[in-house]
């Protein structure tokens, strides 16, 4: 079991560029989440999904889009990157809403 | 606005000391409170608490929840250098998890 994996691990973007972060889990979990972690801010939820084909906004969704076309994958897109989106992005999954979350290793994104 | 506050922000102790980390919360629909340990990479799960007054224990770590006063504590006894990490508290409100900013613990040999 690989658990939760994230691609890529690091990325540098110029302002205005676009990119997609991929999260994959092999635990057959229904719920998947995207967070960003900034110094002094803790983890903040960007978007989440309660099942294949469904997505919902979290605490800080502006500037991001997501898709969950397959149960095992959750994609996070940045259409026009801004320096304020420089952060470490974590994906997580859980089997149910009230269960613990399993986190991926993170993606460090820098926007210049 | 739902929020989770952790204290202290950072802590430096010597090996063998006992530490208590605090997590207070104000949320509209409490389901559970979770503790995670983060060592420069992905957070790893420690405990999940749903009922007041029931202590969860794992080795030298223990945690308890007070739903009346809206807080939880995480205790670590006989600390070791391997306990150095950021400890995160999160509250589940149904579909969402709200995280505190974490407590950074440094254990000096």
Backbone of each chain as ProteinMPNN parsed JSONL, in Angstrom:
{"seq_chain_A": "XXXXXXXXXXXXXXXXXXXXXXXXXXXXXXXXXXXXXXXXXXXXXXXXXXXXXXXXXXXXXXXXXXXXXXXXXXXXXXXXXXXXXXXXXXXXXXXXXXXXXXXXXXXXXXXX", "coords_chain_A": {"N_chain_A": [[0.833, -1.211, 0.0], [0.667, 2.116, -1.004], [-0.507, 4.232, 0.185], [-1.234, 7.603, 0.544], [-0.319, 9.522, -2.146], [1.467, 12.239, -3.681], [1.891, 14.365, -6.475], [3.545, 16.97, -8.226], [6.544, 16.826, -6.098], [7.914, 19.16, -5.663], [7.656, 22.483, -7.006], [8.19, 25.271, -9.1], [6.677, 28.183, -10.091], [5.894, 30.801, -12.428], [4.279, 33.944, -11.933], [0.944, 33.928, -13.016], [1.102, 31.589, -14.485], [-0.178, 28.241, -15.002], [-1.069, 25.212, -13.256], [-1.392, 21.744, -12.288], [-1.948, 19.837, -9.423], [-1.548, 16.521, -8.405], [-3.254, 14.116, -6.509], [-3.246, 10.916, -5.176], [-4.799, 8.001, -3.88], [-4.705, 4.746, -2.455], [-6.404, 3.402, -0.813], [-9.061, 3.095, -1.022], [-10.675, 5.13, -0.049], [-13.47, 7.238, 0.658], [-13.512, 9.992, 1.141], [-11.73, 12.916, 0.336], [-9.226, 15.478, 0.595], [-7.885, 18.771, 0.14], [-5.312, 20.732, 1.456], [-3.652, 23.747, 2.435], [-0.571, 24.781, 3.843], [0.792, 27.276, 5.696], [3.364, 29.277, 7.186], [2.765, 29.907, 10.585], [0.047, 29.793, 10.192], [-1.159, 27.362, 10.28], [-2.899, 24.419, 9.069], [-5.031, 24.83, 6.349], [-8.174, 24.28, 4.925], [-8.771, 23.788, 1.523], [-10.35, 22.712, -0.684], [-12.702, 19.988, -0.747], [-13.773, 16.54, -1.101], [-16.528, 14.382, -1.09], [-16.938, 12.064, -2.335], [-16.646, 10.159, -5.408], [-16.872, 12.235, -8.226], [-17.925, 14.394, -6.86], [-17.434, 17.613, -5.368], [-16.485, 20.176, -3.027], [-16.37, 23.445, -1.506], [-13.841, 24.571, 0.735], [-12.32, 26.242, 3.444], [-10.603, 28.167, 2.276], [-11.03, 28.639, -0.716], [-10.628, 30.287, -2.965], [-9.164, 30.962, -6.129], [-8.445, 28.431, -6.725], [-9.212, 25.275, -8.303], [-10.886, 22.097, -8.369], [-11.041, 18.567, -9.107], [-12.685, 15.397, -9.147], [-12.663, 12.878, -10.714], [-12.152, 10.196, -10.703], [-12.401, 7.797, -8.099], [-10.038, 7.329, -6.705], [-8.399, 9.468, -7.208], [-7.626, 12.928, -6.743], [-7.627, 16.074, -7.956], [-5.928, 19.171, -7.872], [-6.166, 22.361, -9.12], [-4.464, 25.259, -10.318], [-5.3, 28.038, -11.936], [-4.261, 30.548, -12.65], [-1.503, 31.347, -11.373], [-0.54, 32.988, -8.332], [1.706, 34.975, -6.306], [0.795, 34.817, -3.661], [-0.067, 32.271, -3.434], [2.047, 30.707, -2.897], [3.151, 28.072, -1.029], [2.932, 25.144, 1.105], [1.391, 22.294, 0.005], [-0.935, 19.952, 1.07], [-2.428, 16.824, 0.589], [-5.134, 14.797, 1.693], [-6.83, 11.847, 2.86], [-9.774, 10.057, 3.914], [-11.692, 7.334, 5.305], [-14.275, 7.709, 6.285], [-16.342, 10.486, 7.378], [-15.906, 10.968, 10.077], [-13.608, 9.76, 10.746], [-10.009, 9.378, 11.207], [-7.664, 11.342, 9.255], [-5.531, 10.553, 6.527], [-2.462, 11.638, 5.474], [-0.776, 12.907, 2.552], [2.663, 13.302, 1.344], [3.124, 15.951, 0.76], [3.413, 18.944, -1.294], [5.669, 21.305, -2.298], [5.194, 24.478, -3.301], [6.289, 27.222, -5.117], [5.66, 30.478, -6.105], [6.742, 32.881, -8.252]], "CA_chain_A": [[0.0, 0.0, 0.0], [1.421, 3.349, -1.049], [-1.183, 5.229, 1.001], [-1.566, 8.813, -0.204], [0.849, 10.056, -2.84], [1.262, 13.532, -4.312], [2.795, 14.684, -7.571], [4.966, 16.717, -7.951], [6.975, 17.139, -4.733], [8.333, 20.565, -5.675], [7.389, 23.159, -8.272], [8.323, 26.724, -9.115], [5.859, 28.756, -11.164], [5.883, 32.256, -12.563], [2.946, 34.525, -11.788], [0.091, 33.789, -14.186], [1.14, 30.243, -15.048], [-1.149, 27.306, -14.429], [-0.551, 23.875, -13.001], [-2.285, 20.813, -11.598], [-1.344, 18.928, -8.457], [-2.278, 15.258, -8.388], [-3.262, 13.321, -5.283], [-3.779, 9.574, -5.414], [-4.839, 7.13, -2.696], [-5.026, 3.359, -2.808], [-7.077, 2.817, 0.349], [-10.493, 3.066, -1.326], [-11.352, 6.097, 0.802], [-14.474, 8.073, 0.001], [-13.296, 11.414, 1.35], [-10.396, 13.439, 0.034], [-9.11, 16.881, 0.994], [-6.685, 19.536, -0.165], [-4.981, 21.766, 2.414], [-2.409, 24.478, 2.304], [0.032, 25.061, 5.138], [1.647, 28.445, 5.679], [3.939, 29.544, 8.513], [1.911, 30.655, 11.508], [-1.38, 29.718, 9.834], [-1.675, 26.008, 10.403], [-3.443, 23.806, 7.855], [-6.333, 25.383, 5.978], [-8.829, 23.45, 3.917], [-9.042, 24.504, 0.273], [-11.527, 22.023, -1.224], [-12.773, 18.591, -0.357], [-14.685, 15.717, -1.896], [-17.131, 13.328, -0.281], [-17.098, 10.874, -3.168], [-16.345, 10.344, -6.829], [-17.751, 13.139, -8.947], [-18.408, 15.492, -6.011], [-16.44, 18.479, -4.743], [-17.075, 21.268, -2.256], [-15.401, 24.447, -1.078], [-13.422, 24.606, 2.122], [-12.132, 27.542, 4.098], [-9.869, 29.119, 1.421], [-11.104, 28.047, -2.051], [-10.443, 31.224, -4.077], [-7.961, 30.802, -6.919], [-8.204, 27.006, -6.931], [-10.316, 24.418, -8.711], [-10.595, 20.691, -8.096], [-11.885, 17.575, -9.77], [-12.603, 14.026, -8.595], [-13.278, 12.062, -11.761], [-12.008, 8.816, -10.245], [-12.431, 7.739, -6.639], [-8.706, 7.305, -6.114], [-7.623, 10.664, -7.549], [-8.198, 14.248, -6.451], [-6.733, 17.017, -8.604], [-6.037, 20.579, -7.487], [-5.673, 23.191, -10.2], [-4.279, 26.698, -10.179], [-5.457, 28.529, -13.319], [-3.386, 31.694, -12.855], [-0.821, 31.359, -10.081], [-0.164, 34.272, -7.735], [2.693, 34.779, -5.225], [0.094, 34.468, -2.418], [-0.308, 30.83, -3.428], [3.263, 30.042, -2.44], [2.74, 27.349, 0.169], [3.052, 23.689, 1.043], [0.057, 21.743, -0.195], [-1.117, 18.575, 1.511], [-3.648, 16.095, 0.281], [-5.455, 13.813, 2.717], [-8.031, 11.055, 2.587], [-10.307, 9.335, 5.07], [-12.771, 6.436, 4.885], [-15.548, 8.325, 6.641], [-16.191, 11.865, 7.85], [-15.488, 11.069, 11.473], [-12.395, 8.98, 10.94], [-8.784, 10.147, 11.033], [-7.223, 11.595, 7.897], [-4.197, 10.113, 6.159], [-1.898, 12.717, 4.681], [0.31, 12.692, 1.61], [3.935, 13.894, 1.757], [3.157, 17.39, 0.526], [4.008, 19.568, -2.477], [6.121, 22.67, -1.999], [4.986, 25.307, -4.487], [6.761, 28.606, -5.036], [5.222, 31.3, -7.228], [7.599, 34.087, -8.274]], "C_chain_A": [[0.86, 1.25, 0.0], [0.789, 4.4, -0.152], [-1.618, 6.394, 0.137], [-0.286, 9.345, -0.842], [0.486, 11.371, -3.517], [2.333, 13.764, -5.379], [2.533, 16.101, -8.033], [5.297, 16.982, -6.49], [7.373, 18.605, -4.61], [7.944, 21.171, -7.021], [7.599, 24.64, -8.071], [7.549, 27.235, -10.329], [6.107, 30.254, -11.249], [4.442, 32.72, -12.403], [2.178, 34.403, -13.107], [0.109, 32.405, -14.817], [0.097, 29.369, -14.359], [-0.476, 25.976, -14.157], [-1.61, 23.055, -12.289], [-1.468, 19.938, -10.672], [-2.218, 17.674, -8.404], [-2.143, 14.574, -7.035], [-3.895, 11.975, -5.616], [-3.735, 8.774, -4.118], [-5.3, 5.736, -3.107], [-5.728, 2.641, -1.667], [-8.592, 2.754, 0.171], [-11.294, 4.024, -0.429], [-12.338, 6.932, 0.003], [-14.092, 9.549, 0.023], [-11.861, 11.804, 1.046], [-10.391, 14.947, 0.226], [-7.819, 17.486, 0.435], [-6.535, 20.653, 0.858], [-3.779, 22.546, 1.92], [-1.898, 24.789, 3.699], [1.032, 26.192, 4.982], [2.175, 28.69, 7.076], [2.99, 30.371, 9.367], [0.428, 30.55, 11.233], [-1.97, 28.332, 10.02], [-2.139, 25.476, 9.056], [-4.816, 24.406, 7.581], [-6.908, 24.612, 4.801], [-9.185, 24.275, 2.692], [-10.342, 23.978, -0.352], [-11.531, 20.603, -0.683], [-13.788, 17.864, -1.226], [-15.213, 14.586, -1.03], [-17.409, 12.072, -1.097], [-16.788, 11.207, -4.611], [-17.365, 11.269, -7.483], [-18.286, 14.31, -8.137], [-17.238, 16.303, -5.471], [-17.167, 19.578, -3.988], [-15.974, 22.206, -1.791], [-15.102, 24.318, 0.402], [-13.299, 26.033, 2.607], [-11.523, 28.597, 3.163], [-9.874, 28.65, -0.037], [-10.708, 28.967, -3.213], [-9.108, 31.009, -4.776], [-7.616, 29.359, -7.226], [-9.45, 26.322, -7.505], [-9.901, 22.969, -8.499], [-11.488, 19.807, -8.955], [-11.621, 16.204, -9.181], [-13.326, 13.103, -9.581], [-13.207, 10.581, -11.422], [-11.909, 8.821, -8.729], [-11.033, 7.873, -6.044], [-7.908, 8.577, -6.344], [-8.374, 11.941, -7.223], [-7.202, 15.275, -6.963], [-7.01, 18.428, -8.109], [-5.401, 21.422, -8.574], [-5.518, 24.647, -9.792], [-4.31, 27.246, -11.607], [-4.502, 29.664, -13.625], [-2.67, 31.956, -11.531], [-0.443, 32.774, -9.644], [0.839, 34.003, -6.612], [2.037, 34.381, -3.907], [-0.221, 32.98, -2.334], [0.968, 30.024, -3.167], [2.964, 29.392, -1.098], [3.177, 25.892, 0.048], [1.645, 23.125, 0.991], [0.033, 20.273, 0.217], [-2.46, 18.051, 1.04], [-3.88, 15.095, 1.407], [-6.68, 13.027, 2.287], [-8.497, 10.402, 3.876], [-11.473, 8.467, 4.607], [-14.164, 6.982, 5.182], [-15.286, 9.732, 7.153], [-15.595, 11.944, 9.244], [-14.227, 10.283, 11.763], [-11.184, 9.874, 10.784], [-8.474, 10.34, 9.557], [-5.802, 11.07, 7.706], [-3.642, 11.136, 5.177], [-0.846, 12.217, 3.699], [1.544, 13.45, 2.059], [4.053, 15.391, 1.506], [3.814, 17.784, -0.789], [4.396, 20.981, -2.104], [6.051, 23.477, -3.279], [5.467, 26.719, -4.207], [6.308, 29.331, -6.29], [5.996, 32.606, -7.187], [6.989, 35.184, -9.132]], "O_chain_A": [[1.688, 1.437, 0.891], [1.454, 5.359, 0.239], [-2.288, 6.208, -0.879], [0.707, 9.588, -0.156], [-0.669, 11.589, -3.884], [3.501, 13.413, -5.211], [1.366, 16.442, -8.229], [4.406, 17.331, -5.716], [7.183, 19.215, -3.558], [7.905, 20.482, -8.039], [7.248, 25.203, -7.034], [7.751, 26.769, -11.45], [6.482, 30.891, -10.265], [3.503, 31.981, -12.7], [2.697, 34.734, -14.173], [-0.778, 32.077, -15.604], [-0.431, 29.703, -13.299], [0.554, 25.652, -14.749], [-2.587, 23.586, -11.76], [-0.445, 19.374, -11.058], [-3.446, 17.749, -8.365], [-1.045, 14.47, -6.487], [-4.944, 11.907, -6.256], [-2.771, 8.852, -3.356], [-6.156, 5.569, -3.975], [-5.658, 1.417, -1.56], [-9.319, 2.403, 1.1], [-12.448, 3.753, -0.095], [-12.096, 7.287, -1.151], [-14.317, 10.271, -0.948], [-10.911, 11.126, 1.438], [-11.41, 15.613, 0.045], [-6.807, 16.802, 0.282], [-7.467, 21.418, 1.111], [-2.996, 22.068, 1.099], [-2.677, 25.031, 4.621], [1.999, 26.08, 4.229], [1.511, 28.351, 8.055], [2.479, 31.402, 8.931], [-0.377, 31.144, 11.949], [-3.186, 28.165, 9.922], [-1.796, 26.037, 8.014], [-5.66, 24.482, 8.474], [-6.22, 24.331, 3.819], [-9.817, 25.325, 2.799], [-11.307, 24.724, -0.52], [-10.512, 20.087, -0.226], [-14.55, 18.473, -1.977], [-14.456, 13.916, -0.327], [-18.039, 11.132, -0.612], [-16.682, 12.373, -4.992], [-18.572, 11.101, -7.309], [-19.026, 15.138, -8.668], [-16.182, 15.754, -5.155], [-18.327, 19.877, -4.274], [-14.808, 21.824, -1.694], [-15.975, 24.004, 1.211], [-14.074, 26.911, 2.227], [-11.874, 29.774, 3.24], [-8.817, 28.292, -0.556], [-10.478, 28.49, -4.325], [-8.065, 30.888, -4.134], [-6.625, 29.079, -7.9], [-10.581, 26.727, -7.235], [-8.712, 22.652, -8.456], [-12.53, 20.23, -9.454], [-10.505, 15.883, -8.771], [-14.43, 12.622, -9.324], [-14.083, 9.804, -11.801], [-11.381, 9.768, -8.145], [-10.87, 8.473, -4.982], [-6.849, 8.756, -5.743], [-9.589, 12.032, -7.4], [-6.073, 15.351, -6.479], [-8.161, 18.833, -7.946], [-4.234, 21.227, -8.915], [-6.319, 25.192, -9.033], [-3.421, 26.938, -12.402], [-3.981, 29.749, -14.736], [-3.166, 32.693, -10.679], [-0.083, 33.627, -10.455], [0.828, 32.921, -6.024], [2.654, 33.678, -3.107], [-0.602, 32.485, -1.273], [0.95, 28.794, -3.214], [2.571, 30.066, -0.145], [3.718, 25.47, -0.974], [0.808, 23.442, 1.836], [0.856, 19.468, -0.219], [-3.478, 18.741, 1.088], [-2.926, 14.601, 2.007], [-7.468, 13.482, 1.458], [-7.718, 10.217, 4.811], [-12.163, 8.805, 3.645], [-15.11, 6.748, 4.43], [-14.134, 10.124, 7.34], [-14.861, 12.881, 9.557], [-13.826, 10.158, 12.92], [-11.296, 10.996, 10.29], [-8.962, 9.592, 8.709], [-4.977, 11.138, 8.617], [-4.277, 11.458, 4.173], [-0.128, 11.252, 3.962], [1.49, 14.172, 3.055], [4.987, 16.029, 1.991], [4.653, 17.061, -1.325], [3.563, 21.765, -1.65], [6.77, 23.191, -4.237], [5.106, 27.331, -3.201], [6.54, 28.863, -7.405], [5.921, 33.351, -6.21], [7.57, 36.261, -9.263]]}, "seq_chain_B": "XXXXXXXXXXXXXXXXXXXXXXXXXXXXXXXXXXXXXXXXXXXXXXXXXXXXXXXXXXXXXXXXXXXXXXXXXXXXXXXXXXXXXXXXXXXXXXXXXXXXXXXXXXXXX", "coords_chain_B": {"N_chain_B": [[-17.714, 32.235, 13.449], [-15.854, 29.365, 12.933], [-13.22, 28.182, 14.992], [-9.954, 27.115, 16.056], [-7.69, 27.035, 18.644], [-4.387, 26.841, 19.674], [-2.109, 26.347, 22.37], [0.986, 26.353, 24.24], [2.544, 28.423, 21.635], [5.119, 27.634, 21.116], [7.591, 25.508, 22.631], [10.258, 24.66, 24.707], [11.973, 22.047, 26.1], [13.725, 19.879, 28.432], [15.068, 16.606, 27.993], [13.165, 14.038, 29.469], [11.444, 15.665, 30.838], [7.989, 16.511, 31.544], [5.326, 17.446, 29.447], [2.536, 19.598, 28.673], [0.195, 20.168, 26.269], [-2.098, 22.461, 24.874], [-5.418, 22.764, 23.544], [-7.999, 24.665, 22.422], [-11.382, 25.231, 21.387], [-13.88, 26.696, 19.246], [-16.615, 25.91, 17.728], [-19.365, 25.297, 15.466], [-20.561, 22.85, 15.092], [-19.619, 20.342, 16.58], [-17.893, 17.327, 16.05], [-15.66, 15.634, 16.425], [-12.382, 15.603, 17.927], [-9.034, 15.814, 16.967], [-5.628, 14.823, 17.286], [-2.455, 15.423, 15.879], [0.926, 14.622, 14.905], [3.618, 16.369, 13.545], [6.48, 16.129, 11.748], [8.349, 17.875, 10.044], [7.267, 16.943, 7.712], [4.528, 15.099, 6.381], [1.598, 15.295, 8.45], [1.081, 12.98, 11.126], [-1.225, 10.73, 12.522], [-2.346, 10.841, 15.898], [-4.334, 10.762, 18.098], [-7.909, 10.407, 18.374], [-10.68, 12.048, 19.685], [-13.89, 11.858, 21.039], [-15.655, 11.811, 23.12], [-16.343, 13.327, 26.274], [-14.05, 13.427, 28.999], [-12.902, 10.91, 28.752], [-9.902, 9.33, 28.717], [-7.453, 9.014, 26.227], [-4.765, 6.898, 25.489], [-1.382, 6.305, 24.605], [1.395, 4.737, 24.982], [3.766, 6.961, 26.113], [2.228, 9.124, 25.612], [-0.792, 10.907, 26.111], [-4.247, 11.895, 26.026], [-7.035, 14.051, 26.587], [-10.453, 15.079, 26.546], [-12.559, 17.869, 27.063], [-15.709, 18.572, 26.747], [-17.484, 20.33, 27.761], [-16.078, 22.585, 28.606], [-14.826, 23.074, 26.288], [-12.205, 22.214, 25.347], [-9.066, 20.514, 24.843], [-6.351, 18.503, 26.057], [-2.991, 17.508, 25.458], [-0.778, 15.3, 26.739], [2.641, 14.633, 27.295], [4.787, 12.452, 28.691], [8.008, 11.951, 30.284], [9.752, 13.012, 28.209], [11.416, 12.639, 25.016], [14.117, 13.132, 22.65], [13.139, 12.453, 20.195], [10.528, 13.216, 20.318], [10.399, 15.767, 19.489], [8.747, 18.021, 17.508], [6.034, 19.45, 15.565], [2.911, 19.769, 17.028], [-0.316, 19.2, 16.124], [-3.673, 20.217, 16.448], [-6.949, 19.329, 15.577], [-10.331, 19.972, 14.665], [-13.23, 18.262, 13.856], [-16.071, 19.133, 12.046], [-18.116, 17.888, 10.777], [-18.332, 17.947, 7.557], [-15.931, 19.263, 7.363], [-12.557, 19.903, 8.515], [-11.036, 21.741, 11.014], [-8.008, 23.224, 11.698], [-5.67, 23.969, 14.317], [-2.92, 26.307, 14.799], [-0.784, 24.945, 15.694], [1.62, 23.562, 18.051], [4.955, 23.992, 18.574], [7.286, 21.771, 19.611], [10.344, 21.383, 21.19], [12.776, 19.181, 22.21], [15.44, 19.047, 24.294], [18.568, 17.35, 24.553]], "CA_chain_B": [[-16.603, 31.643, 12.712], [-15.234, 28.234, 13.626], [-11.791, 28.365, 15.19], [-9.216, 26.226, 16.952], [-6.535, 27.779, 19.149], [-3.456, 25.997, 20.424], [-1.105, 27.042, 23.176], [1.689, 27.536, 23.738], [2.971, 28.332, 20.239], [6.342, 26.834, 21.102], [7.985, 25.013, 23.938], [11.557, 23.999, 24.723], [12.113, 21.316, 27.368], [14.824, 18.919, 28.483], [14.672, 15.189, 28.01], [12.679, 13.566, 30.756], [10.378, 16.544, 31.325], [6.605, 16.259, 31.128], [4.734, 18.639, 28.837], [1.089, 19.616, 28.431], [-0.176, 21.034, 25.168], [-3.51, 22.815, 24.992], [-6.187, 23.038, 22.339], [-9.367, 25.086, 22.707], [-12.103, 25.358, 20.135], [-15.229, 27.255, 19.172], [-17.167, 25.472, 16.446], [-20.816, 25.225, 15.513], [-21.059, 21.475, 15.03], [-18.494, 19.483, 16.974], [-18.027, 15.884, 15.878], [-14.524, 14.969, 17.066], [-11.137, 16.377, 18.005], [-7.927, 14.936, 16.611], [-4.248, 15.286, 17.485], [-1.478, 14.928, 14.919], [2.329, 14.995, 15.089], [4.204, 16.697, 12.252], [7.941, 16.27, 11.81], [8.879, 18.38, 8.77], [6.641, 16.32, 6.539], [3.085, 14.962, 6.547], [1.111, 15.003, 9.804], [0.703, 11.6, 11.413], [-2.318, 10.687, 13.479], [-2.077, 10.383, 17.266], [-5.549, 10.406, 18.815], [-9.191, 11.032, 18.073], [-11.509, 12.099, 20.894], [-15.263, 12.259, 20.764], [-16.426, 11.876, 24.368], [-15.697, 14.044, 27.37], [-13.585, 12.743, 30.193], [-12.297, 9.596, 28.505], [-8.52, 9.536, 28.309], [-6.846, 8.118, 25.259], [-3.367, 6.754, 25.888], [-0.519, 5.495, 23.757], [2.754, 4.858, 25.506], [3.99, 8.135, 26.973], [1.307, 10.184, 25.211], [-2.191, 10.739, 26.497], [-5.041, 13.061, 25.691], [-8.371, 14.04, 27.149], [-11.323, 16.106, 25.98], [-13.594, 18.441, 27.934], [-16.663, 19.167, 25.814], [-18.204, 21.419, 28.429], [-15.213, 23.757, 28.578], [-14.373, 23.189, 24.893], [-10.765, 22.132, 25.164], [-8.404, 19.213, 24.986], [-4.929, 18.581, 26.347], [-2.136, 16.387, 25.065], [0.339, 15.166, 27.677], [3.749, 13.757, 26.946], [5.643, 12.245, 29.867], [9.376, 11.467, 30.032], [9.995, 13.39, 26.821], [12.638, 12.206, 24.35], [14.418, 14.021, 21.53], [12.262, 12.045, 19.097], [9.217, 13.871, 20.456], [10.496, 17.097, 18.891], [7.843, 18.08, 16.351], [4.882, 20.336, 15.731], [1.719, 19.005, 17.373], [-1.485, 19.87, 15.571], [-4.999, 19.841, 16.925], [-7.957, 19.593, 14.548], [-11.708, 19.67, 15.059], [-14.109, 17.865, 12.757], [-17.41, 19.7, 12.219], [-18.984, 17.266, 9.787], [-17.562, 17.813, 6.322], [-14.671, 19.992, 7.394], [-11.63, 19.841, 9.635], [-10.385, 23.017, 11.304], [-6.755, 22.984, 12.402], [-4.976, 25.041, 15.008], [-1.633, 26.647, 14.195], [0.207, 23.981, 16.153], [2.609, 23.852, 19.085], [6.273, 23.472, 18.217], [7.975, 21.236, 20.787], [11.754, 21.022, 21.028], [13.284, 18.471, 23.379], [16.909, 19.145, 24.305], [19.152, 16.209, 25.276]], "C_chain_B": [[-15.961, 30.535, 13.545], [-13.739, 28.482, 13.799], [-11.237, 27.395, 16.228], [-7.934, 26.952, 17.351], [-5.665, 26.856, 19.984], [-2.474, 26.858, 21.213], [-0.272, 26.015, 23.939], [2.05, 27.362, 22.254], [4.238, 27.504, 20.129], [6.786, 26.552, 22.527], [9.35, 24.351, 23.795], [11.722, 23.348, 26.086], [13.351, 20.43, 27.293], [14.282, 17.506, 28.51], [14.26, 14.78, 29.414], [11.571, 14.431, 31.341], [9.02, 16.035, 30.864], [6.027, 17.548, 30.563], [3.234, 18.461, 28.66], [0.805, 20.63, 27.34], [-1.686, 21.241, 25.188], [-4.152, 23.102, 23.635], [-7.597, 23.444, 22.758], [-10.079, 25.342, 21.387], [-13.449, 26.044, 20.328], [-15.745, 26.892, 17.791], [-18.659, 25.275, 16.589], [-21.35, 23.799, 15.553], [-19.931, 20.499, 15.325], [-18.816, 18.013, 16.733], [-16.898, 15.145, 16.598], [-13.335, 15.919, 17.088], [-9.99, 15.406, 17.775], [-6.601, 15.618, 16.916], [-3.347, 14.606, 16.464], [-0.08, 15.386, 15.33], [2.917, 15.266, 13.705], [5.693, 16.97, 12.416], [8.48, 16.63, 10.426], [8.278, 17.693, 7.533], [5.133, 16.181, 6.823], [2.715, 14.726, 8.009], [0.773, 13.52, 9.961], [-0.254, 11.593, 12.597], [-1.868, 10.176, 14.843], [-3.349, 9.879, 17.937], [-6.772, 11.05, 18.171], [-10.067, 10.927, 19.312], [-12.901, 12.559, 20.517], [-16.062, 12.448, 22.045], [-15.637, 12.574, 25.453], [-15.196, 13.081, 28.43], [-12.941, 11.397, 29.978], [-10.894, 9.818, 27.962], [-8.107, 8.509, 27.274], [-5.352, 8.077, 25.566], [-2.616, 5.882, 24.901], [0.898, 5.697, 24.23], [2.867, 6.046, 26.442], [3.042, 9.293, 26.639], [-0.106, 9.868, 25.69], [-2.935, 12.027, 26.18], [-6.435, 12.908, 26.277], [-9.146, 15.229, 26.608], [-12.32, 16.577, 27.039], [-14.576, 19.193, 27.038], [-17.456, 20.301, 26.443], [-17.391, 22.704, 28.345], [-14.562, 23.955, 27.212], [-12.849, 23.208, 24.764], [-10.297, 20.688, 25.3], [-6.95, 19.466, 25.37], [-4.236, 17.312, 25.855], [-0.949, 16.388, 26.031], [1.402, 14.236, 27.12], [4.641, 13.65, 28.169], [7.012, 11.727, 29.434], [9.802, 11.755, 28.592], [11.37, 12.914, 26.337], [12.886, 13.129, 23.166], [13.546, 13.69, 20.319], [10.863, 12.619, 19.187], [9.233, 15.269, 19.858], [9.701, 17.118, 17.587], [6.866, 19.224, 16.572], [3.675, 19.447, 15.987], [0.5, 19.821, 16.965], [-2.758, 19.316, 16.182], [-5.983, 20.196, 15.815], [-9.33, 19.215, 15.079], [-12.519, 19.366, 13.809], [-15.511, 18.4, 13.038], [-18.411, 19.081, 11.254], [-18.169, 17.064, 8.533], [-16.172, 18.401, 6.408], [-13.868, 19.711, 8.662], [-11.003, 21.207, 9.799], [-9.162, 22.729, 12.167], [-6.309, 24.219, 13.18], [-3.629, 25.283, 14.346], [-0.506, 25.739, 14.672], [1.056, 24.491, 17.302], [3.92, 23.193, 18.675], [7.008, 23.063, 19.48], [9.406, 20.873, 20.419], [12.222, 20.383, 22.321], [14.805, 18.449, 23.292], [17.491, 17.975, 25.089], [19.714, 16.62, 26.627]], "O_chain_B": [[-15.58, 30.739, 14.698], [-13.067, 28.936, 12.872], [-11.934, 26.931, 17.13], [-7.186, 27.424, 16.495], [-6.148, 26.175, 20.889], [-2.07, 27.938, 20.782], [-0.76, 24.929, 24.252], [1.879, 26.28, 21.692], [4.416, 26.757, 19.167], [6.419, 27.243, 23.477], [9.572, 23.572, 22.868], [11.623, 24.019, 27.113], [13.944, 20.255, 26.229], [13.178, 17.251, 28.991], [14.907, 15.123, 30.403], [10.842, 13.994, 32.231], [8.915, 15.242, 29.929], [6.218, 18.621, 31.136], [2.73, 17.347, 28.519], [1.136, 21.808, 27.472], [-2.45, 20.322, 25.48], [-3.511, 23.612, 22.715], [-8.311, 22.657, 23.379], [-9.436, 25.639, 20.38], [-14.063, 25.987, 21.394], [-15.352, 27.502, 16.796], [-19.167, 25.105, 17.697], [-22.474, 23.57, 16.001], [-19.36, 19.904, 14.411], [-19.862, 17.514, 17.148], [-17.137, 14.158, 17.293], [-13.296, 16.909, 16.357], [-9.978, 14.305, 18.325], [-6.476, 16.838, 16.814], [-3.447, 13.405, 16.212], [0.082, 16.399, 16.01], [2.727, 14.466, 12.789], [6.109, 17.895, 13.114], [9.009, 15.77, 9.721], [8.774, 17.879, 6.421], [4.538, 17.063, 7.442], [3.436, 14.034, 8.728], [0.246, 12.891, 9.044], [-0.099, 12.36, 13.547], [-1.111, 9.21, 14.939], [-3.437, 8.707, 18.304], [-6.681, 12.089, 17.516], [-10.185, 9.86, 19.915], [-13.073, 13.524, 19.773], [-17.052, 13.18, 22.049], [-14.417, 12.434, 25.543], [-15.824, 12.063, 28.722], [-12.469, 10.787, 30.938], [-10.709, 10.409, 26.898], [-8.365, 7.313, 27.411], [-4.748, 9.106, 25.868], [-3.124, 4.867, 24.423], [1.532, 6.705, 23.918], [2.154, 6.131, 27.442], [3.058, 10.324, 27.312], [-0.548, 8.719, 25.674], [-2.341, 13.1, 26.078], [-6.946, 11.8, 26.441], [-8.566, 16.256, 26.257], [-12.851, 15.777, 27.809], [-14.305, 20.318, 26.62], [-18.03, 21.133, 25.741], [-17.927, 23.774, 28.054], [-13.821, 24.918, 27.015], [-12.279, 24.109, 24.148], [-11.002, 19.802, 25.783], [-6.387, 20.512, 25.047], [-4.806, 16.221, 25.839], [-0.211, 17.369, 26.118], [1.098, 13.19, 26.548], [5.191, 14.65, 28.631], [7.158, 11.143, 28.36], [10.168, 10.843, 27.852], [12.328, 12.801, 27.101], [11.977, 13.831, 22.723], [13.252, 14.569, 19.509], [10.09, 12.521, 18.234], [8.181, 15.895, 19.732], [9.956, 16.328, 16.679], [6.867, 19.876, 17.616], [3.438, 18.486, 15.255], [0.31, 20.959, 17.394], [-2.897, 18.113, 16.401], [-5.86, 21.247, 15.185], [-9.474, 18.261, 15.844], [-12.494, 20.117, 12.834], [-16.075, 18.166, 14.107], [-19.44, 19.686, 10.949], [-17.393, 16.112, 8.444], [-15.312, 18.064, 5.594], [-14.403, 19.344, 9.708], [-10.493, 21.778, 8.834], [-9.253, 22.088, 13.214], [-6.538, 25.354, 12.762], [-3.239, 24.551, 13.436], [0.593, 25.76, 14.119], [1.195, 25.698, 17.503], [3.978, 21.983, 18.456], [7.32, 23.904, 20.323], [9.647, 20.145, 19.456], [12.086, 20.964, 23.397], [15.382, 17.909, 22.348], [16.987, 17.632, 26.158], [20.24, 15.781, 27.358]]}, "name": "protein", "num_of_chains": 2, "seq": "XXXXXXXXXXXXXXXXXXXXXXXXXXXXXXXXXXXXXXXXXXXXXXXXXXXXXXXXXXXXXXXXXXXXXXXXXXXXXXXXXXXXXXXXXXXXXXXXXXXXXXXXXXXXXXXXXXXXXXXXXXXXXXXXXXXXXXXXXXXXXXXXXXXXXXXXXXXXXXXXXXXXXXXXXXXXXXXXXXXXXXXXXXXXXXXXXXXXXXXXXXXXXXXXXXXXXXXXXXXXX"}
